[in-house]
Amino acid sequence: MQIPSWISPALTGAAAGAAALAVIGFSFGGWVTAGTASASVREARTQVVAKFCVNKFAADPDAVAQFAKLKKTKSWERDQLIVEGGWASFPGIDGGILGVADACAKQLAKMDALPPMAQPVPTGADNS
């Protein structure tokens, strides 16, 4: 059986096109591997939960004193202060989320003052 003469250039062109598509996609197209995507999701989850931690910290009745204590604490000990205060733990999440206490402490340390707490949303049946 003879192979038509146009097959070799067609296969070479297809291979070159596939290689070019992969290079362009991963370099400029925003494509990522599963490992990179998983790492991005973990980091995003940590940052989101850390914001809840900051709000929980600010809502604490002793927040002003704790904030002053956090500012005086060495940077490598701040996450332990957050864990001991219970601000990095949330109901339904056993064992916490890796890195939340550290991210929470870093966000709080960057602040000059505690964030103002929003008024709670009423949950009554009358929404008028």
Sine and cosine of phi, psi and omega as CSV:
sin_phi,cos_phi,sin_psi,cos_psi,sin_omega,cos_omega
0.00,0.00,0.75,-0.66,-0.01,-1.00
-0.99,-0.11,0.65,-0.76,0.04,-1.00
-1.00,-0.01,0.75,-0.67,0.00,-1.00
-0.87,0.49,0.51,-0.86,-0.07,-1.00
-0.93,0.37,-0.34,0.94,-0.02,-1.00
-0.99,0.14,-0.19,0.98,-0.05,-1.00
-0.92,0.40,-0.71,0.70,-0.05,-1.00
-0.87,0.49,-0.75,0.66,0.05,-1.00
-0.91,0.42,-0.55,0.84,0.00,-1.00
-0.92,0.39,-0.70,0.71,0.02,-1.00
-0.92,0.39,-0.62,0.78,0.06,-1.00
-0.90,0.45,-0.67,0.74,0.03,-1.00
-0.91,0.41,-0.64,0.77,0.02,-1.00
-0.91,0.42,-0.68,0.74,0.01,-1.00
-0.91,0.42,-0.69,0.73,0.02,-1.00
-0.91,0.42,-0.64,0.77,0.03,-1.00
-0.90,0.43,-0.65,0.76,0.03,-1.00
-0.91,0.42,-0.67,0.74,0.02,-1.00
-0.90,0.43,-0.69,0.72,0.02,-1.00
-0.90,0.44,-0.65,0.76,0.02,-1.00
-0.88,0.48,-0.69,0.73,0.01,-1.00
-0.90,0.43,-0.70,0.71,-0.01,-1.00
-0.89,0.45,-0.74,0.68,0.00,-1.00
-0.91,0.41,-0.67,0.74,-0.02,-1.00
-0.89,0.45,-0.73,0.69,-0.02,-1.00
-0.97,0.23,-0.48,0.88,-0.02,-1.00
-0.99,0.11,-0.71,0.70,-0.14,-0.99
-0.87,-0.50,-0.33,0.94,-0.12,-0.99
-1.00,0.05,-0.11,0.99,0.02,-1.00
1.00,0.09,0.16,0.99,0.05,-1.00
-0.94,0.34,0.58,-0.82,0.06,-1.00
-0.68,-0.73,0.36,-0.93,0.06,-1.00
-0.99,0.17,0.20,-0.98,0.01,-1.00
-0.89,0.46,-0.59,0.80,0.02,-1.00
-0.91,0.42,-0.68,0.73,0.03,-1.00
-0.91,0.41,-0.65,0.76,0.01,-1.00
-0.90,0.44,-0.67,0.74,0.02,-1.00
-0.89,0.45,-0.67,0.74,0.03,-1.00
-0.90,0.44,-0.64,0.77,0.02,-1.00
-0.91,0.42,-0.64,0.77,0.02,-1.00
-0.91,0.40,-0.68,0.73,0.03,-1.00
-0.88,0.48,-0.70,0.72,0.00,-1.00
-0.91,0.42,-0.68,0.73,0.01,-1.00
-0.90,0.44,-0.68,0.74,0.02,-1.00
-0.88,0.47,-0.68,0.73,0.02,-1.00
-0.88,0.48,-0.70,0.71,-0.02,-1.00
-0.92,0.40,-0.62,0.79,0.01,-1.00
-0.92,0.40,-0.74,0.68,-0.01,-1.00
-0.92,0.40,-0.53,0.85,0.05,-1.00
-0.89,0.45,-0.56,0.83,0.05,-1.00
-0.91,0.42,-0.61,0.79,0.09,-1.00
-0.91,0.42,-0.61,0.79,0.05,-1.00
-0.88,0.48,-0.70,0.72,0.03,-1.00
-0.87,0.49,-0.70,0.72,0.01,-1.00
-0.91,0.41,-0.62,0.78,0.03,-1.00
-0.91,0.42,-0.64,0.76,0.05,-1.00
-0.88,0.48,-0.74,0.67,-0.05,-1.00
-0.92,0.40,-0.46,0.89,-0.01,-1.00
-0.99,0.14,-0.18,0.98,-0.01,-1.00
-0.89,0.45,0.67,-0.74,0.01,-1.00
-0.86,0.51,-0.46,0.89,-0.02,-1.00
-0.97,-0.24,0.46,0.89,-0.14,-0.99
-0.88,0.47,-0.63,0.77,-0.05,-1.00
-0.90,0.44,-0.71,0.71,0.03,-1.00
-0.92,0.39,-0.65,0.76,0.01,-1.00
-0.92,0.40,-0.58,0.81,0.03,-1.00
-0.90,0.43,-0.67,0.74,0.05,-1.00
-0.90,0.44,-0.64,0.77,0.02,-1.00
-0.91,0.42,-0.66,0.75,0.02,-1.00
-0.89,0.47,-0.68,0.74,-0.01,-1.00
-0.89,0.45,-0.54,0.84,-0.01,-1.00
-0.99,0.12,-0.32,0.95,-0.04,-1.00
-0.96,0.28,0.58,-0.81,0.05,-1.00
-0.89,0.46,0.54,-0.84,-0.12,-0.99
-0.85,0.53,-0.60,0.80,-0.04,-1.00
-0.98,0.20,-0.09,1.00,0.02,-1.00
-0.95,-0.31,-0.11,0.99,-0.08,-1.00
-0.91,0.42,-0.63,0.78,-0.01,-1.00
-0.89,0.46,-0.57,0.82,0.04,-1.00
-0.92,0.40,-0.60,0.80,0.07,-1.00
-0.88,0.48,-0.65,0.76,0.02,-1.00
-0.91,0.41,-0.69,0.72,0.01,-1.00
-0.90,0.44,-0.72,0.69,-0.01,-1.00
-0.89,0.45,-0.54,0.84,0.03,-1.00
-0.97,0.24,-0.23,0.97,0.02,-1.00
0.99,0.14,0.17,0.99,-0.06,-1.00
-0.98,0.20,-0.32,0.95,-0.01,-1.00
-1.00,-0.09,0.04,1.00,0.02,-1.00
-0.96,-0.28,0.59,-0.81,-0.05,-1.00
-0.70,-0.72,0.58,-0.81,0.01,-1.00
-0.86,0.51,0.67,-0.74,0.03,-1.00
1.00,0.04,-0.12,0.99,0.03,-1.00
-0.91,-0.43,0.99,-0.17,0.00,-1.00
-0.98,0.20,0.76,-0.65,0.05,-1.00
0.99,0.14,-0.09,1.00,0.02,-1.00
0.96,0.26,-0.02,-1.00,0.02,-1.00
-0.93,-0.37,0.77,-0.64,-0.06,-1.00
-0.82,0.57,0.80,-0.59,0.09,-1.00
1.00,0.01,-0.09,1.00,-0.06,-1.00
-0.92,0.39,-0.70,0.71,-0.03,-1.00
-0.88,0.47,-0.67,0.74,0.02,-1.00
-0.91,0.42,-0.71,0.70,0.01,-1.00
-0.90,0.43,-0.64,0.77,0.03,-1.00
-0.89,0.46,-0.73,0.68,0.00,-1.00
-0.88,0.47,-0.64,0.77,0.02,-1.00
-0.91,0.41,-0.66,0.75,0.02,-1.00
-0.90,0.43,-0.68,0.73,0.01,-1.00
-0.91,0.41,-0.64,0.77,-0.02,-1.00
-0.90,0.43,-0.49,0.87,0.02,-1.00
-0.96,0.27,-0.33,0.94,-0.08,-1.00
-0.99,0.17,0.56,-0.83,0.11,-0.99
-1.00,0.06,-0.46,0.89,0.03,-1.00
-0.54,-0.84,0.31,-0.95,0.03,-1.00
-0.93,0.37,0.55,-0.84,0.04,-1.00
-0.94,0.34,0.57,-0.82,0.05,-1.00
-0.93,0.38,0.61,-0.79,-0.01,-1.00
-1.00,0.07,0.73,-0.68,0.03,-1.00
-0.95,0.31,0.46,-0.89,0.05,-1.00
-0.94,0.34,0.63,-0.77,0.02,-1.00
-0.90,0.43,0.57,-0.82,0.01,-1.00
-0.99,0.17,0.79,-0.61,0.02,-1.00
-0.90,0.44,0.60,-0.80,-0.03,-1.00
-0.92,-0.38,0.22,0.97,-0.01,-1.00
-0.92,0.38,0.26,-0.97,-0.04,-1.00
-0.96,0.29,-0.37,0.93,-0.03,-1.00
-1.00,0.09,0.97,-0.24,-0.03,-1.00
-0.97,-0.26,0.37,0.93,-0.07,-1.00
-0.99,0.11,0.00,0.00,0.00,0.00
